[in-house]
C-alpha cells in the first residue's frame, strides 16, 4: 500500500486519504482516495495571442442588454485568468443569420479577423428569459399556540430565469469554425427578491470554469477506492 501511494504521488496526483470502516483486524479495508487529474484544454491555442470576444446574437430583454453584458463578463474573465491579449474594441455587429448559418460564414469572420487583427474570435448567441413560476407549494407549518406540525399549501409569487450561452470559436486567419459548445443555467426565486441583472450575473458565473476550460488546462477531482490488507 505504501508503495502504491508513493507511485501515485510521484505521478503528480494529490491524494486525500480517508479511512472508512474496518471490520475484523485482518479484513480488507476500503480507502477513499481523491485524485486530482489534469484535463487538457478543449482547443489548441498554439499561435493564439489576440482574442476578440463578440458580437453575439441575442434576444430582446426588457431588463438588460444580454449581448453587452455577456461580452463584458467574458472579456473580464479572460483578462483576469489568462495571458491572452483581449481586444477592447466594441463588439462588432453580426449579420442577421441563424446560429447554424453563422458558424458557416467563414468570409464574415475572416474579414473580422483581418480588421481587428484577431487570431481567435469568440462569438455565438446568448438567450436570457424570464417566466412566471408562481403557484401553490407545500410548506411545514408549526402552530404558535400548540406547537403541532402540519403541512399546508400556500401560494408563492416566484419568477424563473434561464440563461443559455452558445459559443463558437472562429479562426481569424480564415474564418473557419474551430470549436463550439453550449452552457445552460436556470434559477427560480421569489419575485419580490429578484433582480434580473443580479440573476444574470449569478447564472453567468456558473459558466466560468467550463468557459475557461476550452482555452486553458483544468484539474478534475475524482474518487478512487482501494482495498488494503
ZIBELHU-V279859 format. One record per residue. N is the residue number from 1. RES is the residue in one small letter. D_LAST is the distance of its C-alpha to the last C-alpha in Angstrom with 1 decimal. Layout:
# ZIBELHU-V279859
N_RES_D_LAST ; N_RES_D_LAST
This chain:
# ZIBELHU-V279859
1_x_8.4 ; 2_x_11.6 ; 3_x_13.5 ; 4_x_13.0 ; 5_x_14.3 ; 6_x_17.0 ; 7_x_18.1 ; 8_x_18.4 ; 9_x_20.4 ; 10_x_22.6 ; 11_x_23.4 ; 12_x_25.0 ; 13_x_22.7 ; 14_x_22.6 ; 15_x_19.3 ; 16_x_19.1 ; 17_x_15.5 ; 18_x_15.4 ; 19_x_12.7 ; 20_x_13.7 ; 21_x_12.9 ; 22_x_10.6 ; 23_x_11.6 ; 24_x_11.0 ; 25_x_9.3 ; 26_x_6.7 ; 27_x_6.5 ; 28_x_4.7 ; 29_x_6.6 ; 30_x_9.3 ; 31_x_10.7 ; 32_x_14.4 ; 33_x_15.8 ; 34_x_19.6 ; 35_x_21.0 ; 36_x_24.7 ; 37_x_26.3 ; 38_x_29.8 ; 39_x_32.3 ; 40_x_35.5 ; 41_x_38.9 ; 42_x_40.5 ; 43_x_43.7 ; 44_x_44.5 ; 45_x_46.7 ; 46_x_47.7 ; 47_x_51.3 ; 48_x_51.3 ; 49_x_52.9 ; 50_x_55.4 ; 51_x_54.2 ; 52_x_56.6 ; 53_x_55.3 ; 54_x_57.7 ; 55_x_59.6 ; 56_x_58.2 ; 57_x_59.6 ; 58_x_59.5 ; 59_x_60.7 ; 60_x_63.4 ; 61_x_62.1 ; 62_x_64.5 ; 63_x_62.1 ; 64_x_61.2 ; 65_x_61.4 ; 66_x_58.1 ; 67_x_58.7 ; 68_x_59.6 ; 69_x_56.9 ; 70_x_54.2 ; 71_x_55.6 ; 72_x_55.6 ; 73_x_52.0 ; 74_x_50.7 ; 75_x_52.7 ; 76_x_51.6 ; 77_x_47.9 ; 78_x_48.4 ; 79_x_50.4 ; 80_x_47.8 ; 81_x_44.7 ; 82_x_45.9 ; 83_x_48.2 ; 84_x_50.4 ; 85_x_54.1 ; 86_x_54.6 ; 87_x_58.3 ; 88_x_60.2 ; 89_x_62.9 ; 90_x_63.7 ; 91_x_61.8 ; 92_x_64.1 ; 93_x_65.4 ; 94_x_64.0 ; 95_x_66.1 ; 96_x_66.4 ; 97_x_63.9 ; 98_x_61.0 ; 99_x_57.6 ; 100_x_57.1 ; 101_x_60.4 ; 102_x_59.7 ; 103_x_56.7 ; 104_x_59.1 ; 105_x_61.8 ; 106_x_61.1 ; 107_x_64.7 ; 108_x_64.4 ; 109_x_61.2 ; 110_x_62.4 ; 111_x_65.5 ; 112_x_63.5 ; 113_x_61.4 ; 114_x_64.6 ; 115_x_66.2 ; 116_x_63.3 ; 117_x_62.0 ; 118_x_58.6 ; 119_x_55.8 ; 120_x_53.9 ; 121_x_55.3 ; 122_x_53.1 ; 123_x_55.0 ; 124_x_54.6 ; 125_x_55.3 ; 126_x_54.5 ; 127_x_55.1 ; 128_x_55.2 ; 129_x_56.2 ; 130_x_56.7 ; 131_x_57.1 ; 132_x_57.9 ; 133_x_54.9 ; 134_x_56.8 ; 135_x_56.4 ; 136_x_55.4 ; 137_x_51.9 ; 138_x_50.4 ; 139_x_49.7 ; 140_x_48.8 ; 141_x_51.8 ; 142_x_52.0 ; 143_x_55.5 ; 144_x_56.8 ; 145_x_58.9 ; 146_x_56.6 ; 147_x_53.1 ; 148_x_52.4 ; 149_x_50.1 ; 150_x_51.3 ; 151_x_50.8 ; 152_x_53.8 ; 153_x_54.7 ; 154_x_56.2 ; 155_x_57.7 ; 156_x_56.1 ; 157_x_57.8 ; 158_x_55.1 ; 159_x_55.2 ; 160_x_52.8 ; 161_x_52.3 ; 162_x_50.9 ; 163_x_50.5 ; 164_x_50.0 ; 165_x_49.9 ; 166_x_50.4 ; 167_x_50.1 ; 168_x_51.5 ; 169_x_51.2 ; 170_x_54.3 ; 171_x_54.9 ; 172_x_58.0 ; 173_x_59.3 ; 174_x_59.9 ; 175_x_59.0 ; 176_x_56.3 ; 177_x_53.4 ; 178_x_50.1 ; 179_x_47.8 ; 180_x_48.1 ; 181_x_45.9 ; 182_x_46.3 ; 183_x_45.0 ; 184_x_45.7 ; 185_x_45.4 ; 186_x_47.1 ; 187_x_47.6 ; 188_x_49.6 ; 189_x_51.1 ; 190_x_53.9 ; 191_x_57.2 ; 192_x_58.7 ; 193_x_55.6 ; 194_x_55.4 ; 195_x_56.7 ; 196_x_56.6 ; 197_x_56.3 ; 198_x_53.4 ; 199_x_51.6 ; 200_x_52.3 ; 201_x_50.6 ; 202_x_47.6 ; 203_x_47.0 ; 204_x_47.7 ; 205_x_45.1 ; 206_x_42.4 ; 207_x_43.3 ; 208_x_42.8 ; 209_x_39.3 ; 210_x_40.0 ; 211_x_43.4 ; 212_x_42.2 ; 213_x_39.3 ; 214_x_42.1 ; 215_x_43.4 ; 216_x_40.5 ; 217_x_36.8 ; 218_x_34.4 ; 219_x_30.8 ; 220_x_28.8 ; 221_x_25.6 ; 222_x_23.1 ; 223_x_19.8 ; 224_x_16.7 ; 225_x_13.5 ; 226_x_10.1 ; 227_x_6.8 ; 228_x_3.8 ; 229_x_0.0
